[in-house]
Amino acid sequence: MVTDVVAVHPEPLTPATDTAARIRTLPGGAGANAACWAACSGPAEVRLLARVGVESARWHERALVDAGVRPRLVIDRQEPTGTVVALVGKDAERTFLTDSGAALRLCPADWAPSLLDGVAHLHLSGYLFFADSSRELALVALRAARGRGVPVSVDPASAGFLAAPGPRRFLDDIEGAAVLLPNEDEALLLAGLPGPVGVARAAAALSRRVPLVVVTRGAAGALVAERGRITAEVTAQAVEAVDSTGAGDAFTGGFLAARLAGADPVEAARAGCRAAAVAVTRLGGRPA
């Protein structure tokens, strides 16, 4: 859960002076965005555990409720809500400046076994694995879900943040997850393979560790890999992109909602691509 400051600048940034931009402050965060897209993409009840600062807790809670998500927000009175400044260029690609704030201060004390009551699936944002306290929480949640037979999916979240702890630790941490949802850069990094020609190989290799791997490829769609081989290549709908900030989160939400509704991995990937195609046509990472 973070506050997004999205700045769309049609012209390249000009150092040491002004660059005209369209700027909006919006509710965001990978986990929260995915939850909202899942809630609007299917009939399943969606719950979200997140940590926010006291200054914006009510605003974020209302946005989640309005999107159909049941929030369980832990109020942090020491740190403000995390903030991400998303710089979006003419090609709709984004660069993030990230202040995690309260977001990654989630800890095992914020967890309760009852959070899994009636739950059919647990999704973990990969950002949780990049700070000590939230990593510990993620490991507790993953173990608890496995103990109850609840399947777990993980979105690696950030190739930039993945590089610090290294792929091996991350893959060891998510041992037992049923679904991995990386983008191309994350898949290549996790598999230790160079260049875009290795994306299919990376997906296949990762699916030997996690049974189902779906690699998102932006306008190129998605690759589905199961137990060591590519089983499908899903094309993306052609749209005029405005902001790619929440495309991966939209894919995750659409994919998971479809899986919970009974879709096979390929149909679920198509549903994810449809959600992502809608997401990139609007500012921010949430559905309308």
C-alpha positions as CSV (number, residue, x, y, z in Angstrom):
1,M,0.0,0.0,0.0
2,V,1.5,3.3,-1.1
3,T,0.5,6.7,-2.4
4,D,1.4,7.1,-6.0
5,V,2.5,10.5,-7.4
6,V,2.2,9.9,-11.2
7,A,3.9,12.5,-13.4
8,V,3.3,12.0,-17.2
9,H,5.8,14.1,-19.2
10,P,5.4,13.9,-23.0
11,E,8.8,15.6,-23.5
12,P,12.1,14.2,-22.0
13,L,13.1,15.6,-18.6
14,T,15.2,18.7,-18.9
15,P,17.8,19.0,-16.1
16,A,18.0,22.1,-13.9
17,T,14.7,23.6,-15.1
18,D,11.0,22.9,-15.6
19,T,9.5,20.1,-17.6
20,A,5.7,20.3,-18.3
21,A,3.8,17.3,-16.9
22,R,0.4,16.1,-15.9
23,I,0.6,15.1,-12.2
24,R,-1.9,13.1,-10.1
25,T,-1.8,11.8,-6.6
26,L,-3.5,8.4,-6.4
27,P,-3.8,5.3,-4.2
28,G,-1.4,2.6,-5.2
29,G,1.0,-0.2,-4.2
30,A,1.5,-3.5,-5.9
31,G,-0.5,-5.6,-3.5
32,A,-3.3,-3.1,-3.2
33,N,-3.6,-2.6,-6.9
34,A,-3.7,-6.4,-7.6
35,A,-6.3,-6.8,-4.9
36,C,-8.5,-4.1,-6.5
37,W,-8.2,-5.7,-10.0
38,A,-9.0,-9.1,-8.6
39,A,-12.1,-7.7,-6.9
40,C,-13.4,-6.1,-10.1
41,S,-12.4,-9.1,-12.3
42,G,-14.4,-11.8,-10.6
43,P,-16.9,-12.8,-7.9
44,A,-14.3,-13.8,-5.2
45,E,-14.1,-11.9,-2.0
46,V,-10.7,-10.1,-1.7
47,R,-9.0,-9.2,1.5
48,L,-5.8,-7.1,1.9
49,L,-3.3,-6.9,4.7
50,A,-1.2,-3.8,4.5
51,R,0.5,-1.2,6.7
52,V,-0.1,2.5,6.3
53,G,0.7,5.8,8.0
54,V,-1.9,7.5,10.1
55,E,-1.9,10.6,7.8
56,S,-3.6,8.8,4.9
57,A,-5.1,5.6,6.4
58,R,-8.7,6.7,6.0
59,W,-8.2,7.8,2.4
60,H,-6.6,4.5,1.5
61,E,-9.2,2.5,3.3
62,R,-12.1,4.2,1.5
63,A,-10.4,3.7,-1.9
64,L,-10.1,0.0,-1.2
65,V,-13.7,-0.4,0.1
66,D,-15.0,1.5,-2.9
67,A,-13.1,-1.0,-5.1
68,G,-14.7,-3.9,-3.4
69,V,-11.7,-5.0,-1.3
70,R,-12.0,-5.8,2.4
71,P,-9.0,-4.0,4.0
72,R,-7.2,-4.9,7.1
73,L,-4.9,-1.9,7.5
74,V,-2.3,-1.8,10.3
75,I,-1.8,1.9,11.3
76,D,1.8,2.9,11.7
77,R,2.3,5.9,14.0
78,Q,6.1,6.2,13.4
79,E,6.4,6.2,9.6
80,P,4.1,7.7,6.9
81,T,2.5,5.7,4.2
82,G,5.0,4.7,1.5
83,T,5.2,7.0,-1.5
84,V,6.2,6.2,-5.1
85,V,6.9,8.9,-7.7
86,A,6.2,7.4,-11.1
87,L,7.8,9.3,-14.0
88,V,6.0,8.3,-17.1
89,G,7.5,9.2,-20.5
90,K,5.9,9.6,-24.0
91,D,6.2,5.8,-24.5
92,A,4.1,5.2,-21.4
93,E,7.0,3.4,-19.7
94,R,7.6,4.4,-16.1
95,T,10.5,4.9,-13.8
96,F,9.9,4.7,-10.0
97,L,11.3,6.7,-7.1
98,T,10.3,4.7,-4.1
99,D,10.1,5.6,-0.4
100,S,8.7,2.4,1.2
101,G,7.7,4.2,4.4
102,A,5.3,2.2,6.5
103,A,4.7,-0.4,3.7
104,L,7.6,-2.7,4.4
105,R,7.3,-2.4,8.2
106,L,4.7,-5.2,8.2
107,C,5.9,-7.8,10.7
108,P,4.8,-11.1,12.1
109,A,2.9,-9.3,14.9
110,D,0.6,-8.0,12.2
111,W,-0.3,-11.5,11.1
112,A,-3.0,-13.7,12.6
113,P,-3.9,-17.3,11.6
114,S,-7.5,-16.2,11.3
115,L,-6.6,-14.2,8.2
116,L,-6.6,-17.5,6.3
117,D,-10.1,-18.5,7.4
118,G,-12.2,-19.3,4.4
119,V,-9.3,-18.3,2.0
120,A,-8.9,-20.2,-1.3
121,H,-5.6,-18.5,-2.3
122,L,-2.9,-16.3,-0.8
123,H,-1.0,-13.8,-3.0
124,L,2.3,-12.2,-1.7
125,S,3.8,-9.0,-3.2
126,G,7.5,-9.6,-3.8
127,Y,8.2,-6.2,-2.2
128,L,7.7,-7.9,1.2
129,F,10.9,-9.9,0.7
130,F,13.1,-6.8,0.4
131,A,13.0,-5.7,4.1
132,D,13.8,-7.8,7.1
133,S,10.5,-7.3,9.0
134,S,8.2,-7.7,6.1
135,R,10.2,-10.7,4.8
136,E,9.7,-12.4,8.1
137,L,6.0,-11.7,7.8
138,A,5.9,-13.1,4.3
139,L,7.6,-16.3,5.4
140,V,5.2,-16.8,8.3
141,A,2.2,-16.2,5.9
142,L,3.6,-18.6,3.3
143,R,4.2,-21.3,5.8
144,A,0.8,-20.9,7.4
145,A,-0.9,-21.1,4.0
146,R,1.0,-24.2,3.0
147,G,0.0,-25.8,6.4
148,R,-3.6,-25.3,5.5
149,G,-3.2,-26.4,1.9
150,V,-3.9,-22.9,0.5
151,P,-2.0,-22.3,-2.7
152,V,0.3,-19.2,-2.8
153,S,1.4,-17.0,-5.7
154,V,4.2,-14.4,-5.6
155,D,4.9,-11.4,-7.8
156,P,8.7,-10.7,-7.7
157,A,7.8,-7.0,-7.9
158,S,11.1,-5.3,-8.8
159,A,14.2,-6.4,-10.7
160,G,16.1,-3.5,-9.1
161,F,15.3,-4.6,-5.6
162,L,15.8,-8.3,-6.4
163,A,19.4,-7.7,-7.3
164,A,20.4,-6.7,-3.7
165,P,19.5,-10.0,-1.8
166,G,20.1,-12.0,-5.0
167,P,17.9,-14.5,-6.9
168,R,19.0,-17.5,-4.8
169,R,17.7,-16.1,-1.5
170,F,14.4,-15.0,-3.1
171,L,13.8,-18.4,-4.7
172,D,14.7,-20.1,-1.5
173,D,12.3,-17.9,0.4
174,I,9.3,-18.7,-1.9
175,E,9.9,-22.4,-1.8
176,G,6.5,-24.1,-1.9
177,A,4.7,-21.3,-3.8
178,A,2.4,-22.6,-6.5
179,V,2.5,-19.7,-8.9
180,L,5.3,-17.2,-9.9
181,L,4.3,-14.0,-11.8
182,P,7.5,-12.2,-12.9
183,N,8.0,-9.7,-15.8
184,E,10.7,-10.3,-18.4
185,D,13.5,-8.6,-16.5
186,E,12.6,-10.3,-13.2
187,A,12.4,-13.7,-14.9
188,L,15.9,-13.3,-16.6
189,L,17.4,-12.2,-13.3
190,L,15.9,-15.0,-11.3
191,A,16.9,-17.6,-13.8
192,G,20.4,-16.1,-14.3
193,L,20.0,-15.9,-18.1
194,P,21.1,-12.9,-20.2
195,G,19.2,-10.9,-22.8
196,P,15.6,-11.1,-24.1
197,V,16.4,-14.2,-26.2
198,G,16.5,-16.1,-22.9
199,V,13.0,-15.2,-21.7
200,A,11.4,-18.5,-22.8
201,R,14.3,-20.4,-21.4
202,A,14.0,-18.4,-18.1
203,A,10.3,-19.2,-17.8
204,A,10.9,-22.9,-18.4
205,A,13.8,-23.0,-16.0
206,L,11.8,-21.2,-13.2
207,S,8.9,-23.6,-13.7
208,R,11.1,-26.4,-12.5
209,R,11.1,-24.7,-9.1
210,V,7.6,-23.2,-9.1
211,P,5.0,-25.4,-10.8
212,L,3.3,-22.6,-12.7
213,V,5.3,-19.5,-14.0
214,V,3.6,-16.8,-16.1
215,V,6.0,-14.1,-17.4
216,T,4.4,-10.8,-18.4
217,R,5.9,-9.2,-21.5
218,G,4.1,-5.9,-21.8
219,A,2.7,-5.3,-25.3
220,A,4.0,-8.8,-26.3
221,G,1.6,-10.5,-23.9
222,A,2.6,-13.4,-21.6
223,L,4.4,-16.7,-21.6
224,V,3.0,-19.6,-19.6
225,A,5.4,-22.3,-18.4
226,E,4.5,-25.4,-16.4
227,R,6.9,-27.9,-14.9
228,G,9.9,-27.2,-17.1
229,R,8.3,-26.3,-20.5
230,I,6.5,-23.5,-22.2
231,T,2.8,-24.4,-22.6
232,A,1.4,-21.3,-24.2
233,E,2.2,-17.8,-25.5
234,V,-0.6,-15.4,-25.0
235,T,-0.9,-12.3,-27.1
236,A,-1.9,-8.9,-25.7
237,Q,-4.7,-6.6,-26.9
238,A,-3.4,-3.6,-28.9
239,V,-4.3,-0.4,-27.1
240,E,-3.0,3.2,-27.0
241,A,-1.0,3.2,-23.7
242,V,-1.0,6.2,-21.4
243,D,0.6,4.9,-18.3
244,S,2.1,1.4,-17.6
245,T,2.4,1.9,-13.9
246,G,-0.2,-0.7,-12.8
247,A,-0.1,-3.1,-15.8
248,G,1.6,-5.9,-14.0
249,D,-0.6,-5.5,-10.9
250,A,-3.7,-5.6,-13.2
251,F,-2.4,-8.7,-14.9
252,T,-2.0,-10.4,-11.5
253,G,-5.4,-9.4,-10.3
254,G,-7.1,-10.5,-13.5
255,F,-5.1,-13.7,-13.6
256,L,-5.9,-14.8,-10.0
257,A,-9.6,-13.9,-10.3
258,A,-9.9,-16.1,-13.4
259,R,-8.0,-19.0,-11.8
260,L,-10.3,-18.8,-8.7
261,A,-13.3,-18.9,-11.1
262,G,-12.0,-22.2,-12.6
263,A,-10.0,-21.0,-15.6
264,D,-7.0,-23.0,-16.7
265,P,-3.6,-21.2,-16.7
266,V,-3.8,-20.1,-20.4
267,E,-7.3,-18.7,-20.1
268,A,-6.3,-17.0,-16.8
269,A,-3.3,-15.5,-18.6
270,R,-5.7,-14.1,-21.3
271,A,-7.8,-12.6,-18.6
272,G,-4.7,-11.0,-17.0
273,C,-3.7,-9.6,-20.4
274,R,-7.2,-8.1,-20.8
275,A,-7.0,-6.4,-17.4
276,A,-3.5,-5.1,-18.2
277,A,-4.7,-3.7,-21.5
278,V,-7.4,-1.7,-19.7
279,A,-4.9,-0.5,-17.0
280,V,-2.4,1.1,-19.4
281,T,-5.1,3.3,-20.9
282,R,-5.5,5.3,-17.7
283,L,-3.4,7.0,-15.1
284,G,-2.4,5.1,-12.0
285,G,-2.5,1.4,-11.1
286,R,-6.2,0.9,-10.2
287,P,-9.4,0.0,-12.1
288,A,-11.9,2.9,-12.6
